[in-house]
Amino acid sequence: MKEVVVNDLTNEQWLEIQEVQKHKCYYCGNRCKGHLTQDHIIPLVRGGGHTLHNVIAACKACNSKKQRNHAPIPVQPLLLTLAPAKKQKD
């Protein structure tokens, strides 16, 4: 039986991710306002979800490189940044 992918990332959350990252690519740090892609930390084909805690903003070039290399990335700093930002909005 095929697993169902969790798909609950809202547009508001995607905008928040970009804002927290200052509209910069997570990997190379280039500013790409309006041209960032949604990169899945754990790829969808490997069981990752399309969720707030599994998506980061990346430029197309870096996202493509990651797809080829499947290199793990340190996401804990980003998650720790998102949690306080969410609490401040509430």
N, CA, C and O atoms as a GROMACS GRO file, in nm:
protein
  360
    1MET      N    1   0.084  -0.118   0.000
    1MET     CA    2   0.000   0.000   0.000
    1MET      C    3   0.089   0.125   0.000
    1MET      O    4   0.183   0.135   0.079
    2LYS      N    5   0.060   0.218  -0.086
    2LYS     CA    6   0.138   0.341  -0.098
    2LYS      C    7   0.102   0.438   0.014
    2LYS      O    8  -0.015   0.460   0.045
    3GLU      N    9   0.209   0.498   0.075
    3GLU     CA   10   0.187   0.595   0.182
    3GLU      C   11   0.137   0.727   0.125
    3GLU      O   12   0.175   0.768   0.016
    4VAL      N   13   0.051   0.792   0.200
    4VAL     CA   14   0.000   0.923   0.161
    4VAL      C   15   0.096   1.030   0.212
    4VAL      O   16   0.134   1.029   0.329
    5VAL      N   17   0.135   1.120   0.124
    5VAL     CA   18   0.226   1.228   0.160
    5VAL      C   19   0.146   1.338   0.231
    5VAL      O   20   0.041   1.380   0.182
    6VAL      N   21   0.197   1.383   0.345
    6VAL     CA   22   0.133   1.493   0.416
    6VAL      C   23   0.159   1.620   0.336
    6VAL      O   24   0.273   1.651   0.301
    7ASN      N   25   0.052   1.692   0.306
    7ASN     CA   26   0.061   1.813   0.224
    7ASN      C   27  -0.017   1.924   0.293
    7ASN      O   28  -0.130   1.955   0.253
    8ASP      N   29   0.044   1.984   0.398
    8ASP     CA   30  -0.031   2.086   0.471
    8ASP      C   31   0.043   2.220   0.480
    8ASP      O   32   0.010   2.304   0.565
    9LEU      N   33   0.143   2.240   0.394
    9LEU     CA   34   0.214   2.368   0.392
    9LEU      C   35   0.122   2.474   0.331
    9LEU      O   36   0.077   2.460   0.218
   10THR      N   37   0.096   2.579   0.407
   10THR     CA   38   0.010   2.686   0.357
   10THR      C   39   0.095   2.792   0.288
   10THR      O   40   0.216   2.799   0.308
   11ASN      N   41   0.031   2.875   0.207
   11ASN     CA   42   0.101   2.985   0.142
   11ASN      C   43   0.159   3.080   0.247
   11ASN      O   44   0.269   3.132   0.230
   12GLU      N   45   0.085   3.102   0.355
   12GLU     CA   46   0.134   3.188   0.464
   12GLU      C   47   0.262   3.131   0.525
   12GLU      O   48   0.356   3.206   0.554
   13GLN      N   49   0.266   3.001   0.544
   13GLN     CA   50   0.386   2.937   0.599
   13GLN      C   51   0.504   2.949   0.502
   13GLN      O   52   0.617   2.973   0.544
   14TRP      N   53   0.477   2.932   0.373
   14TRP     CA   54   0.583   2.944   0.272
   14TRP      C   55   0.640   3.087   0.273
   14TRP      O   56   0.761   3.105   0.265
   15LEU      N   57   0.553   3.186   0.283
   15LEU     CA   58   0.600   3.324   0.290
   15LEU      C   59   0.681   3.348   0.418
   15LEU      O   60   0.780   3.421   0.416
   16GLU      N   61   0.640   3.285   0.528
   16GLU     CA   62   0.712   3.297   0.655
   16GLU      C   63   0.852   3.235   0.645
   16GLU      O   64   0.949   3.292   0.695
   17ILE      N   65   0.862   3.120   0.580
   17ILE     CA   66   0.992   3.055   0.560
   17ILE      C   67   1.085   3.149   0.484
   17ILE      O   68   1.201   3.167   0.522
   18GLN      N   69   1.034   3.210   0.376
   18GLN     CA   70   1.116   3.301   0.297
   18GLN      C   71   1.158   3.423   0.379
   18GLN      O   72   1.271   3.470   0.368
   19GLU      N   73   1.067   3.473   0.460
   19GLU     CA   74   1.096   3.590   0.544
   19GLU      C   75   1.203   3.557   0.648
   19GLU      O   76   1.296   3.635   0.668
   20VAL      N   77   1.190   3.442   0.713
   20VAL     CA   78   1.288   3.401   0.813
   20VAL      C   79   1.426   3.386   0.749
   20VAL      O   80   1.528   3.419   0.811
   21GLN      N   81   1.430   3.338   0.627
   21GLN     CA   82   1.556   3.321   0.555
   21GLN      C   83   1.600   3.450   0.487
   21GLN      O   84   1.699   3.451   0.413
   22LYS      N   85   1.528   3.559   0.510
   22LYS     CA   86   1.559   3.690   0.451
   22LYS      C   87   1.563   3.684   0.298
   22LYS      O   88   1.642   3.753   0.234
   23HIS      N   89   1.475   3.601   0.242
   23HIS     CA   90   1.462   3.584   0.096
   23HIS      C   91   1.594   3.541   0.032
   23HIS      O   92   1.625   3.578  -0.081
   24LYS      N   93   1.671   3.462   0.108
   24LYS     CA   94   1.798   3.410   0.059
   24LYS      C   95   1.791   3.259   0.049
   24LYS      O   96   1.719   3.193   0.124
   25CYS      N   97   1.867   3.206  -0.045
   25CYS     CA   98   1.879   3.061  -0.059
   25CYS      C   99   1.945   3.004   0.066
   25CYS      O  100   2.046   3.056   0.112
   26TYR      N  101   1.888   2.898   0.121
   26TYR     CA  102   1.941   2.836   0.242
   26TYR      C  103   2.083   2.784   0.220
   26TYR      O  104   2.165   2.786   0.313
   27TYR      N  105   2.114   2.738   0.098
   27TYR     CA  106   2.243   2.676   0.071
   27TYR      C  107   2.353   2.776   0.037
   27TYR      O  108   2.460   2.774   0.100
   28CYS      N  109   2.330   2.864  -0.060
   28CYS     CA  110   2.436   2.954  -0.107
   28CYS      C  111   2.427   3.094  -0.049
   28CYS      O  112   2.523   3.170  -0.056
   29GLY      N  113   2.312   3.130   0.008
   29GLY     CA  114   2.296   3.261   0.070
   29GLY      C  115   2.264   3.373  -0.027
   29GLY      O  116   2.253   3.489   0.015
   30ASN      N  117   2.247   3.342  -0.155
   30ASN     CA  118   2.212   3.446  -0.252
   30ASN      C  119   2.070   3.494  -0.231
   30ASN      O  120   1.980   3.414  -0.202
   31ARG      N  121   2.049   3.623  -0.244
   31ARG     CA  122   1.916   3.682  -0.230
   31ARG      C  123   1.838   3.656  -0.359
   31ARG      O  124   1.884   3.691  -0.468
   32CYS      N  125   1.723   3.594  -0.346
   32CYS     CA  126   1.645   3.553  -0.463
   32CYS      C  127   1.498   3.586  -0.444
   32CYS      O  128   1.413   3.503  -0.477
   33LYS      N  129   1.466   3.702  -0.394
   33LYS     CA  130   1.327   3.736  -0.363
   33LYS      C  131   1.238   3.710  -0.485
   33LYS      O  132   1.263   3.763  -0.593
   34GLY      N  133   1.135   3.630  -0.464
   34GLY     CA  134   1.041   3.599  -0.571
   34GLY      C  135   1.085   3.485  -0.662
   34GLY      O  136   1.009   3.442  -0.748
   35HIS      N  137   1.207   3.436  -0.642
   35HIS     CA  138   1.257   3.330  -0.730
   35HIS      C  139   1.308   3.209  -0.652
   35HIS      O  140   1.389   3.132  -0.704
   36LEU      N  141   1.261   3.192  -0.531
   36LEU     CA  142   1.303   3.078  -0.450
   36LEU      C  143   1.211   2.959  -0.476
   36LEU      O  144   1.092   2.975  -0.503
   37THR      N  145   1.268   2.841  -0.466
   37THR     CA  146   1.190   2.719  -0.482
   37THR      C  147   1.171   2.653  -0.346
   37THR      O  148   1.246   2.678  -0.252
   38GLN      N  149   1.071   2.570  -0.337
   38GLN     CA  150   1.044   2.495  -0.214
   38GLN      C  151   1.125   2.366  -0.221
   38GLN      O  152   1.098   2.278  -0.302
   39ASP      N  153   1.224   2.357  -0.135
   39ASP     CA  154   1.310   2.239  -0.131
   39ASP      C  155   1.270   2.153  -0.012
   39ASP      O  156   1.258   2.202   0.100
   40HIS      N  157   1.250   2.026  -0.037
   40HIS     CA  158   1.211   1.932   0.068
   40HIS      C  159   1.335   1.874   0.133
   40HIS      O  160   1.418   1.813   0.066
   41ILE      N  161   1.348   1.892   0.263
   41ILE     CA  162   1.464   1.843   0.338
   41ILE      C  163   1.471   1.692   0.323
   41ILE      O  164   1.575   1.637   0.285
   42ILE      N  165   1.363   1.626   0.353
   42ILE     CA  166   1.350   1.483   0.324
   42ILE      C  167   1.264   1.475   0.198
   42ILE      O  168   1.147   1.511   0.201
   43PRO      N  169   1.322   1.429   0.087
   43PRO     CA  170   1.248   1.427  -0.040
   43PRO      C  171   1.114   1.354  -0.028
   43PRO      O  172   1.099   1.259   0.048
   44LEU      N  173   1.018   1.402  -0.104
   44LEU     CA  174   0.885   1.340  -0.104
   44LEU      C  175   0.893   1.192  -0.138
   44LEU      O  176   0.821   1.110  -0.079
   45VAL      N  177   0.980   1.156  -0.232
   45VAL     CA  178   0.993   1.016  -0.272
   45VAL      C  179   1.054   0.929  -0.162
   45VAL      O  180   1.048   0.806  -0.169
   46ARG      N  181   1.112   0.993  -0.060
   46ARG     CA  182   1.169   0.918   0.053
   46ARG      C  183   1.082   0.928   0.177
   46ARG      O  184   1.126   0.896   0.287
   47GLY      N  185   0.959   0.973   0.159
   47GLY     CA  186   0.865   0.976   0.271
   47GLY      C  187   0.850   1.110   0.340
   47GLY      O  188   0.775   1.121   0.437
   48GLY      N  189   0.920   1.212   0.292
   48GLY     CA  190   0.906   1.345   0.351
   48GLY      C  191   0.772   1.406   0.313
   48GLY      O  192   0.712   1.369   0.212
   49GLY      N  193   0.726   1.498   0.393
   49GLY     CA  194   0.599   1.564   0.366
   49GLY      C  195   0.619   1.704   0.311
   49GLY      O  196   0.728   1.761   0.318
   50HIS      N  197   0.513   1.759   0.256
   50HIS     CA  198   0.513   1.897   0.208
   50HIS      C  199   0.459   1.981   0.324
   50HIS      O  200   0.346   2.029   0.322
   51THR      N  201   0.546   1.998   0.428
   51THR     CA  202   0.507   2.058   0.554
   51THR      C  203   0.604   2.169   0.595
   51THR      O  204   0.713   2.180   0.540
   52LEU      N  205   0.562   2.249   0.690
   52LEU     CA  206   0.645   2.358   0.741
   52LEU      C  207   0.782   2.309   0.786
   52LEU      O  208   0.882   2.376   0.763
   53HIS      N  209   0.788   2.194   0.849
   53HIS     CA  210   0.914   2.146   0.905
   53HIS      C  211   0.996   2.064   0.807
   53HIS      O  212   1.101   2.010   0.844
   54ASN      N  213   0.951   2.054   0.682
   54ASN     CA  214   1.027   1.979   0.582
   54ASN      C  215   1.056   2.061   0.458
   54ASN      O  216   1.105   2.006   0.359
   55VAL      N  217   1.027   2.189   0.459
   55VAL     CA  218   1.050   2.273   0.341
   55VAL      C  219   1.139   2.390   0.379
   55VAL      O  220   1.119   2.456   0.481
   56ILE      N  221   1.239   2.415   0.294
   56ILE     CA  222   1.322   2.534   0.307
   56ILE      C  223   1.323   2.604   0.171
   56ILE      O  224   1.289   2.544   0.069
   57ALA      N  225   1.363   2.730   0.171
   57ALA     CA  226   1.372   2.807   0.047
   57ALA      C  227   1.511   2.791  -0.012
   57ALA      O  228   1.612   2.806   0.057
   58ALA      N  229   1.515   2.760  -0.141
   58ALA     CA  230   1.643   2.744  -0.211
   58ALA      C  231   1.631   2.798  -0.352
   58ALA      O  232   1.523   2.795  -0.412
   59CYS      N  233   1.743   2.847  -0.405
   59CYS     CA  234   1.742   2.891  -0.545
   59CYS      C  235   1.735   2.765  -0.632
   59CYS      O  236   1.765   2.655  -0.586
   60LYS      N  237   1.695   2.782  -0.758
   60LYS     CA  238   1.680   2.667  -0.847
   60LYS      C  239   1.810   2.589  -0.862
   60LYS      O  240   1.810   2.466  -0.863
   61ALA      N  241   1.922   2.662  -0.875
   61ALA     CA  242   2.051   2.595  -0.896
   61ALA      C  243   2.086   2.504  -0.778
   61ALA      O  244   2.123   2.389  -0.798
   62CYS      N  245   2.073   2.555  -0.658
   62CYS     CA  246   2.107   2.475  -0.539
   62CYS      C  247   2.008   2.360  -0.519
   62CYS      O  248   2.048   2.250  -0.480
   63ASN      N  249   1.881   2.385  -0.545
   63ASN     CA  250   1.781   2.280  -0.531
   63ASN      C  251   1.813   2.166  -0.628
   63ASN      O  252   1.802   2.049  -0.592
   64SER      N  253   1.852   2.201  -0.750
   64SER     CA  254   1.886   2.099  -0.850
   64SER      C  255   2.010   2.020  -0.808
   64SER      O  256   2.014   1.898  -0.823
   65LYS      N  257   2.111   2.090  -0.754
   65LYS     CA  258   2.232   2.021  -0.707
   65LYS      C  259   2.198   1.923  -0.596
   65LYS      O  260   2.248   1.811  -0.594
   66LYS      N  261   2.112   1.965  -0.503
   66LYS     CA  262   2.075   1.878  -0.392
   66LYS      C  263   2.002   1.754  -0.443
   66LYS      O  264   2.021   1.645  -0.391
   67GLN      N  265   1.920   1.771  -0.545
   67GLN     CA  266   1.846   1.656  -0.599
   67GLN      C  267   1.942   1.551  -0.651
   67GLN      O  268   1.915   1.431  -0.642
   68ARG      N  269   2.054   1.595  -0.705
   68ARG     CA  270   2.154   1.500  -0.756
   68ARG      C  271   2.235   1.437  -0.643
   68ARG      O  272   2.268   1.318  -0.649
   69ASN      N  273   2.267   1.515  -0.540
   69ASN     CA  274   2.357   1.468  -0.435
   69ASN      C  275   2.286   1.409  -0.313
   69ASN      O  276   2.343   1.325  -0.243
   70HIS      N  277   2.164   1.452  -0.288
   70HIS     CA  278   2.089   1.409  -0.170
   70HIS      C  279   2.169   1.429  -0.041
   70HIS      O  280   2.165   1.344   0.049
   71ALA      N  281   2.241   1.539  -0.032
   71ALA     CA  282   2.323   1.566   0.086
   71ALA      C  283   2.235   1.611   0.202
   71ALA      O  284   2.146   1.694   0.184
   72PRO      N  285   2.259   1.556   0.322
   72PRO     CA  286   2.184   1.603   0.438
   72PRO      C  287   2.225   1.746   0.473
   72PRO      O  288   2.339   1.785   0.449
   73ILE      N  289   2.134   1.822   0.530
   73ILE     CA  290   2.163   1.960   0.566
   73ILE      C  291   2.128   1.984   0.712
   73ILE      O  292   2.039   1.918   0.766
   74PRO      N  293   2.196   2.078   0.775
   74PRO     CA  294   2.165   2.109   0.915
   74PRO      C  295   2.044   2.202   0.924
   74PRO      O  296   2.058   2.323   0.907
   75VAL      N  297   1.926   2.147   0.951
   75VAL     CA  298   1.805   2.229   0.953
   75VAL      C  299   1.766   2.275   1.092
   75VAL      O  300   1.679   2.360   1.107
   76GLN      N  301   1.829   2.220   1.194
   76GLN     CA  302   1.790   2.256   1.330
   76GLN      C  303   1.793   2.407   1.354
   76GLN      O  304   1.699   2.460   1.414
   77PRO      N  305   1.898   2.482   1.308
   77PRO     CA  306   1.896   2.627   1.330
   77PRO      C  307   1.774   2.694   1.268
   77PRO      O  308   1.718   2.786   1.327
   78LEU      N  309   1.733   2.650   1.151
   78LEU     CA  310   1.616   2.708   1.086
   78LEU      C  311   1.490   2.677   1.166
   78LEU      O  312   1.406   2.766   1.186
   79LEU      N  313   1.476   2.554   1.213
   79LEU     CA  314   1.357   2.518   1.289
   79LEU      C  315   1.351   2.596   1.420
   79LEU      O  316   1.242   2.636   1.463
   80LEU      N  317   1.465   2.617   1.483
   80LEU     CA  318   1.467   2.694   1.607
   80LEU      C  319   1.431   2.839   1.582
   80LEU      O  320   1.376   2.905   1.671
   81THR      N  321   1.461   2.891   1.464
   81THR     CA  322   1.426   3.028   1.428
   81THR      C  323   1.277   3.038   1.400
   81THR      O  324   1.213   3.137   1.439
   82LEU      N  325   1.220   2.939   1.332
   82LEU     CA  326   1.078   2.943   1.297
   82LEU      C  327   0.989   2.933   1.419
   82LEU      O  328   0.885   2.999   1.425
   83ALA      N  329   1.026   2.852   1.516
   83ALA     CA  330   0.941   2.832   1.634
   83ALA      C  331   0.917   2.963   1.710
   83ALA      O  332   0.801   2.995   1.737
   84PRO      N  333   1.022   3.040   1.745
   84PRO     CA  334   0.996   3.167   1.816
   84PRO      C  335   0.922   3.268   1.728
   84PRO      O  336   0.841   3.346   1.778
   85ALA      N  337   0.950   3.267   1.598
   85ALA     CA  338   0.882   3.361   1.509
   85ALA      C  339   0.732   3.333   1.508
   85ALA      O  340   0.652   3.427   1.505
   86LYS      N  341   0.694   3.207   1.512
   86LYS     CA  342   0.552   3.171   1.513
   86LYS      C  343   0.487   3.215   1.644
   86LYS      O  344   0.376   3.267   1.642
   87LYS      N  345   0.556   3.196   1.756
   87LYS     CA  346   0.500   3.234   1.886
   87LYS      C  347   0.477   3.384   1.894
   87LYS      O  348   0.379   3.428   1.954
   88GLN      N  349   0.566   3.462   1.835
   88GLN     CA  350   0.552   3.608   1.838
   88GLN      C  351   0.430   3.653   1.759
   88GLN      O  352   0.368   3.753   1.795
   89LYS      N  353   0.395   3.580   1.652
   89LYS     CA  354   0.279   3.616   1.570
   89LYS      C  355   0.148   3.586   1.640
   89LYS      O  356   0.049   3.656   1.620
   90ASP      N  357   0.148   3.481   1.726
   90ASP     CA  358   0.024   3.438   1.793
   90ASP      C  359  -0.026   3.536   1.895
   90ASP      O  360  -0.128   3.513   1.959
   0.00000   0.00000   0.00000
